[in-house]
């Protein structure tokens, strides 16, 4: 967990693992700290329409299955969601830039269609009963969150380095355990394949 005043407030703060595992109801206003792959996935999950049919999905993406419009596409309306969501990251630049090049744009477009607020260059100040207090471009703001979801602060875990020196180079750490910054499935798969080829 990142170090932040109020982050230990169990009524207000929840980690992403609990959200995924327990399908926790987060309220009408949700702040997500961290805009990497996990943060983007959590935002997609909690804004996904319930009971969506195939026809609903096609309509949401502007796909004309009857091919009555040029190219089988028509202008599609923004989706609506009952949840107000803010996805934030500390670093400057485009939010959601980190997730994979082949699918990242899809997730970002989905979130934009659902009215999710994407904020970059954020300084997290504190969490209290009112919500998440942040500073963006020198301006203090309050995100009136019912829940703050932590999708940041993952740490690498390298338990073998000092525990079992007798194994030498026979133990290997890959993926997020090797480097937790901006968890990357492609990097983890590559490390696994390269390691398997060497063994």
C-alpha positions as CSV (number, residue, x, y, z in Angstrom):
1,X,0.0,0.0,0.0
2,X,1.2,3.5,-0.7
3,X,2.0,5.7,2.3
4,X,-0.8,8.2,2.6
5,X,-2.8,9.8,5.4
6,X,-6.1,7.8,5.8
7,X,-5.1,4.9,3.7
8,X,-5.7,2.6,6.6
9,X,-9.4,3.7,6.8
10,X,-11.1,0.3,6.3
11,X,-14.5,1.9,5.7
12,X,-13.2,4.1,2.8
13,X,-10.3,2.2,1.3
14,X,-10.2,-1.2,-0.4
15,X,-7.5,-3.1,-2.4
16,X,-8.1,-4.3,-5.9
17,X,-7.8,-8.0,-5.0
18,X,-10.8,-7.7,-2.7
19,X,-12.8,-5.9,-5.3
20,X,-12.1,-8.7,-7.9
21,X,-12.5,-11.6,-5.4
22,X,-15.6,-10.5,-3.5
23,X,-17.4,-8.4,-6.3
24,X,-17.7,-5.7,-3.6
25,X,-20.3,-3.0,-4.1
26,X,-18.3,0.2,-4.1
27,X,-21.0,2.9,-4.0
28,X,-21.9,5.5,-6.6
29,X,-18.6,7.4,-6.5
30,X,-15.4,5.5,-6.8
31,X,-11.8,6.8,-6.9
32,X,-9.1,4.4,-8.4
33,X,-5.5,5.1,-7.4
34,X,-3.4,3.8,-10.2
35,X,-4.0,3.8,-13.9
36,X,-1.9,0.8,-15.0
37,X,-3.4,-2.4,-16.4
38,X,-5.1,-3.2,-13.0
39,X,-6.6,0.2,-12.5
40,X,-8.0,0.2,-16.0
41,X,-9.4,-3.3,-15.6
42,X,-11.1,-2.4,-12.3
43,X,-12.7,0.7,-13.9
44,X,-13.9,-1.4,-16.8
45,X,-15.3,-4.0,-14.5
46,X,-17.2,-1.7,-12.2
47,X,-18.8,0.3,-15.0
48,X,-19.8,-2.7,-17.1
49,X,-23.5,-2.7,-17.8
50,X,-25.4,-5.5,-16.1
51,X,-27.5,-7.8,-18.1
52,X,-26.1,-6.6,-21.4
53,X,-27.3,-8.7,-24.4
54,X,-25.3,-9.2,-27.6
55,X,-27.5,-6.6,-29.4
56,X,-26.8,-4.1,-26.6
57,X,-23.1,-4.7,-27.0
58,X,-23.2,-4.3,-30.8
59,X,-25.2,-1.1,-30.3
60,X,-22.7,0.3,-27.8
61,X,-19.9,-0.2,-30.3
62,X,-21.8,1.2,-33.3
63,X,-21.9,-2.1,-35.1
64,X,-24.8,-2.4,-37.5
65,X,-25.4,-6.2,-37.9
66,X,-27.9,-5.5,-40.7
67,X,-25.3,-3.6,-42.7
68,X,-27.8,-0.8,-43.3
69,X,-25.1,1.8,-42.7
70,X,-21.8,2.4,-44.7
71,X,-19.2,-0.1,-43.5
72,X,-21.7,-1.7,-41.1
73,X,-21.0,1.0,-38.6
74,X,-23.1,3.9,-37.3
75,X,-22.4,6.7,-34.8
76,X,-22.8,5.2,-31.4
77,X,-24.0,7.0,-28.3
78,X,-22.0,7.2,-25.1
79,X,-22.8,4.5,-22.6
80,X,-24.4,5.3,-19.3
81,X,-23.3,4.0,-15.9
82,X,-24.7,4.3,-12.4
83,X,-21.2,4.8,-11.1
84,X,-19.1,7.9,-11.2
85,X,-15.5,6.7,-11.5
86,X,-12.1,8.6,-11.4
87,X,-9.0,6.8,-12.5
88,X,-5.8,8.6,-11.4
89,X,-2.1,8.3,-11.8
90,X,0.9,10.2,-10.4
91,X,2.9,10.5,-13.5
92,X,2.2,13.1,-16.1
93,X,0.9,12.2,-19.5
94,X,-1.9,10.3,-21.0
95,X,-3.8,8.1,-18.5
96,X,-4.0,4.5,-19.6
97,X,-0.9,4.7,-21.8
98,X,0.7,1.8,-19.9
99,X,-1.7,-1.1,-20.8
100,X,-0.9,-3.2,-23.9
101,X,-0.6,-1.5,-27.2
102,X,-3.0,-4.0,-28.9
103,X,-5.9,-3.6,-26.4
104,X,-5.1,-0.5,-24.3
105,X,-6.9,1.8,-26.7
106,X,-10.0,-0.3,-26.5
107,X,-10.1,-0.1,-22.7
108,X,-9.5,3.6,-22.8
109,X,-12.2,4.2,-25.4
110,X,-14.6,2.1,-23.3
111,X,-13.9,4.1,-20.2
112,X,-14.3,7.4,-22.1
113,X,-17.7,6.2,-23.5
114,X,-18.8,5.4,-20.0
115,X,-17.9,8.8,-18.7
116,X,-15.0,7.7,-16.5
117,X,-12.8,10.6,-15.5
118,X,-9.1,10.0,-16.3
119,X,-6.6,12.2,-14.4
120,X,-2.8,12.3,-14.8
121,X,-0.1,14.2,-12.8
122,X,-2.0,13.7,-9.5
123,X,-0.5,14.1,-6.1
124,X,-2.5,12.1,-3.5
125,X,-2.8,14.2,-0.3
126,X,-5.1,12.3,2.1
127,X,-8.2,10.1,2.4
128,X,-10.9,11.1,4.9
129,X,-14.7,10.8,5.4
130,X,-15.3,13.2,2.5
131,X,-13.2,11.2,0.0
132,X,-9.8,11.4,-1.7
133,X,-8.0,14.8,-1.5
134,X,-5.6,15.4,-4.4
135,X,-3.6,18.1,-6.1
136,X,-3.5,18.5,-9.9
137,X,-1.4,21.2,-11.5
138,X,-1.1,23.0,-8.2
139,X,-4.9,23.0,-7.6
140,X,-6.4,21.1,-4.6
141,X,-9.4,19.0,-5.5
142,X,-11.7,16.6,-3.6
143,X,-12.9,13.4,-5.2
144,X,-16.1,12.7,-3.3
145,X,-15.5,8.9,-3.3
146,X,-17.6,6.4,-1.4
147,X,-14.6,4.0,-1.8
148,X,-11.0,4.5,-2.8
149,X,-9.6,1.4,-4.7
150,X,-5.9,1.0,-4.4
151,X,-4.4,-0.3,-7.7
152,X,-0.9,1.0,-6.9
153,X,2.0,0.2,-4.7
154,X,2.7,-3.3,-5.8
155,X,6.1,-4.5,-4.7
156,X,8.5,-7.0,-6.2
157,X,9.0,-10.2,-4.2
158,X,12.3,-11.9,-4.5
159,X,12.3,-14.4,-1.6
160,X,15.0,-16.7,-2.8
161,X,17.9,-14.3,-3.1
162,X,19.1,-14.6,0.5
163,X,17.0,-17.5,1.8
164,X,18.5,-20.4,-0.1
165,X,22.0,-19.5,-1.3
166,X,22.8,-23.3,-1.7
167,X,20.6,-23.4,-4.8
168,X,22.6,-20.7,-6.5
169,X,21.3,-19.9,-10.0
170,X,18.7,-22.7,-10.0
171,X,16.0,-20.5,-8.6
172,X,14.5,-17.8,-10.8
173,X,12.1,-15.0,-10.2
174,X,10.0,-13.7,-13.2
175,X,7.1,-11.4,-14.0
176,X,5.6,-9.1,-11.3
177,X,7.6,-10.9,-8.6
178,X,10.8,-9.8,-10.4
179,X,9.6,-6.3,-11.2
180,X,6.3,-5.0,-10.0
181,X,6.4,-1.6,-11.6
182,X,3.7,-1.4,-14.3
183,X,2.9,-5.1,-14.3
184,X,3.3,-6.4,-17.8
185,X,2.0,-9.8,-18.9
186,X,4.0,-9.6,-22.2
187,X,7.2,-9.2,-20.2
188,X,6.3,-12.0,-17.8
189,X,5.4,-14.4,-20.6
190,X,8.7,-13.5,-22.4
191,X,10.7,-14.1,-19.3
192,X,9.0,-17.5,-18.7
193,X,9.5,-18.6,-22.3
194,X,13.2,-17.5,-22.3
195,X,13.8,-19.2,-19.0
196,X,12.1,-22.4,-20.2
197,X,14.3,-22.4,-23.3
198,X,17.4,-22.2,-21.2
199,X,16.5,-25.1,-18.8
